[in-house]
Amino acid sequence: MEAFLYPMSRWRLHSSFENGKETGGRIEIVRLFSIIAGFILLIACINFMNLSTARSEKRAKEVGIRKVVGAQKKSLITQFLGESVLLASIAGVIALVIVHLTLPSFNHLVDKKLFLDFSDPFFWIAVTAFIVLTGVLAGSYPAVFLSSFRPALVLKGNIKSAKALITPRKILVVTQFSFAIVLIIATIIVRQQIQKAQDRQVGYAKNNLVYHFTEGQSDKNYMMIKNELLANGTAISVTKTSSPITEGWSNSWSIEWPGKDPKDKTVFNTFNADDAAVKTLGLQLIEGRDFDLKDFPTDSTAALLNESAVKHMGLKQPLGQIIKNNGIDWHVIGVIKDFILTSPYHPVEPMFISGAKAWFNVIHIRLNDKNPIGKNIASLKNTLIKYNPDYQPNYRFADEEYAKKFDDEKRTGTLASLFAFLTILISCLGLFGLSSYMAENRIKEIGVRKVLGASVTSIATLLSKDFLKPVLIAFVIAAPVAWWAMNKWLQSYPYRVSIHWWVFAIAGLAAVVIALLTVGYQAIKAAMSNPVKSLRTE
């Protein structure tokens, strides 16, 4: 009962229940991407920390002089934290502008109307607190590191060399690219899963198929609507059903058939259909025939079964069998191929399709494909308004409604791609800064090597390989993590793609290429520099 009393405002995100208790839903995706966003922010903070400490030599003498004239470590930490918070504040203002400009596109992506309430004081309190927290987090380690220099050593030029930063640099590169590789793998697998479901055979002809919900006088005037659409050539077939062909509105475990085990509580999808249902919906008959009340008046209690139903019932000769449901004896006149009624990510369940002695909510119209679609729709609208003037035509295209079944997974794939792009971009910015600084610090070494005959290729390779090893380590770490995470995600889809080795190979190769392109520019630039300029002070 708890699920039925659940607040409707929470259904969009909290839609999964087990034994009446909330177990998840779309909220799991929100939480997942919130964690990913947190990691991206952490990577940006680590970039700031590492680049700040990497360029410590530039401010070493400043710190030494300040300490000589009486500055305390506490005041230096406060200064560096203040600088960090100031940078975070500027970034926060830029971020608000970007969010304001891109919010309409994001709303279109997630199918929600989100907005920034600039008049809400709590909004500004939260934004300010977040900016300050980010600034303090990013500037904490650099502030402590820079304020710890000993003035006597610094002013003599005796400070740690760049080589002392190899360990934090490698940790940064490994962390960043591990996360990037995981997201690249996740993006590929999500898109594979969507493609697998889209390539699956639907089991009915969804093109040129329109359905209209019966409301007002449309049910009462159904025969006049049907006859006019057929007479004027707008449609080639029309039928009534209990629900749209793209949705399952009812099921039952009380269906009985010859030889049924009394303990069998298998749930069957139930679907009601009128004359020419197979023709109109484009279903595929395996044996038997379509509903036809004109030539077979007893078809009011006729029924169709899908392949899965016949298999589950164990019927060797299904035609003519009597199936009991809702106190009515239905006789089987045909067997159809399985078609996807609900989710394309789940196996097709057994289905029982009742004939005309049932209830109907939807009119399905198979449009005449020889006419322009605009002409068909205009004629359909006129006919619906003519026989149901108090209501606007409420028709939908079956192919469009079926495509909506992939919306959630497409959003997940798009968001994963965006996060992967952001992670790679931030990682490359950090890597570019580090490679630039390392090349600058090794400029004299490069000059000596060139004087001794080293080629541009050998020097560029020397500078690049220091960054390539951490990326390879990142792949070793990321591959099993990505496999575990995506395997767990795929478990929620009974009809799912397999995880192939080449996905990991592509992700690893992409990470290596991205790292080489990022570092390679600085490496080649340093290798091609004039050794005379770098050595003239020696």
Buried (B, 14 or more C-beta within 10 A) or exposed (E): EEBEEBEEEEEEBBBBBEEEEBEBBBBBBEEBBEEBEEBBBBBBBBBBBBBBBBBBBEBBBEBBEBBEEEBEBEEBBEBBBEBBBEBBBEBBEEBBEEEEEEBEEEEEBBEEEEEEEEEEEEEEEEBEEBBBEBBBBBBBBBBBBBBEBEBEEBBEEEBEEBEEBEEBBBEBBBBBBBBBBBBBBBBBBBBBBBEBBBEEEBBBBBEBBBBBBBEBBBBEBBEBBBEBBBEBBBBBBBBBBBBBBBEBBEBEEEBBBEEBEEEEEBEBBBBBBBBBBBBBBBBBBBEBBBBBBEEBEEBBBBBBBBBBBBEBBEBEEBBEBEBBBEEBEBBBBBBBBBBBBBBBBBEBBBBBBBBBEBEBBBBBBBBBEEBEEEEBBEBBEBBBEEBBEEEEBBBBBBBEBBBEBBEEBBBBBBBBBBBBBBBBEBBBBBBBBBBBBBBEBBBEBBBBBBEEEBEBEEBBBBBBEBBBEBBBBBBEBBBEBBBEBBEEBBEEBEBBBEBEEEBBEBBBEBBBEBBBEBBBBBBBBBBEBEBEEBBEEE
